[in-house]
Amino acid sequence: MQEKQRKKRIVSWVLQVMLAGLFLMAAIPKLTGDPMAAAMVAKLGLGGWAGYAIGLTELTVAVLLVIPRTVIYGALLGLVVLGGAILSHLTVLGISLGEDDGGSMFMMAIGGAVIAGILSYLRRRPLMILVGKEAISNP
């Protein structure tokens, strides 16, 4: 049983770092006012402040994902952010954001959502305790 827990912990950390990197990579252009990021936010019909707000939220997710006690909250907030990104691509932005993109940003959002879902499952114990389900087997 100990070996299984160790493997699960290693898988979780690898996924956490990957997802934190994805969110950090997404946050930096928005926080630095990158013209491409600003154009994407404008295409969504949001004001200039929204890019900074989204970038700050993405940065928050990245930080939450690397603090062991807050991984579950980072994964859940990440699911919300990525759900919004996927919905934005499907309704307003389109799958491909131009010839340079080829749908890669959309695919990263899908992949990130899958990773966030897996992390939410692997790190669900704090939520189970919070809602009074401590008796559920230790993940």
N, C-alpha and C positions, 0 to 999 in steps of 0.2 A: 504494500500500500504506500509506503514511503517513496518508493521509486516513481509511482504514478503521480504523486503530488509534486515531486521534483520536476518531472517532465511537464506537467501542467503549468507550473510556475515559470519554467523556461519559455514555453510557448507563449504564455501571457506576456512576459517581458518583451519578447521579440515583437509581438503584435503591438504592444503599447508604444514601443520606440518607433516602429514603422508608422503608426497612425499619428503619433505626436509630430513626426517629421512631415507627414502630409499636411497636417494643420498648420505647422509653422511655415511651410512652403507656401501655403495659401494665404496666410495672414500678412506676410511681409509686403507683398505688392500693394495690398489694400492700405496698410498702415503707412507706407512711404509715398502714397499718392501716385503710384504707377499709372500712366495714361491708359494702358490696356485694361487694368482692373477698374479704373474710374469709368471707362466706356462701358464695361460690362454692367456695372452698378447703374449707370445712367440708362442703359437699355432696359433694365428692370423697372424703370420709372421711379427710382428712388433718388433722394437728394444726395449731395456730396457727403454729408455726414454719415450716411448709411454705410458707405465703404469702410469708414473708420470703425463704426460700430460692429460690422461683420468681422473685420480684421481683429478687433479686440476680443470678440467672442471666440474666434478661431485660436487666438493666442492663449486665451483662458483654457480652452479644451486641451491644447498641447501641454500646458503646465499641469493641469489636473491629471493627465494621463501618466505623468512620470512621478507623481507622488503616490506611494502605495496605498495610503488610506483614502485617496480620492479618485482612484482609477474608475470605479463604477460610475461616479458622477461625470467624469470626463467622457466616458464611453456613451452614456445616455445623452448628454448634451451634444456630443458629436453626432449621434444618430439624428437628433433634431436638426442640427445645422446641415448635415448631409442630405437629410430628407428635403429640406428647403432647396438645396442646390439641385438635387435631382428633379424636383418639381419645377424649378425655374428653367432648367434645361428642356424639360418636356413641354412646357407651356409658352415660354417667352424667348429664351436664348437659342434654342435649337440644340441638337445633339452635337453638331460641329460648330465651333466658333470661328470658322474661317479655314483657309487652306493650310495654315501652319498648325492648327489644332487637330483636325481629323477625328474629333470626338474623344480625344485623350482626357480632357477635363471631365467630361461626362463619365467616362469609364473609371477614372480615379474616384469620382464621387460614389459610384456603385461599389467599387472595391473597398473604399473606406467604410461605407455603410455595412458591408459584410463583416469587415474586421471589427467595427464597433459593436455589431450584434454578437459576434463571438466573444469579445471581451466582456460585454454585459452579462453573458451567460457564465463565463469563467469566474467573474468577480462579483457574482450576485449575492454572496453571503451578507454583506453589510445591509443590503436592501431587505433581505429576509428578516434580519434582526430588527430593522427599523419598523417593519410591519407586523412584528410579533410572530414570526414563523421560524424561531430559532431551532425548532425541532426538525426542520428540513435538513437532510444530510448535508454535511460540510462539503462544499464544492472543491 
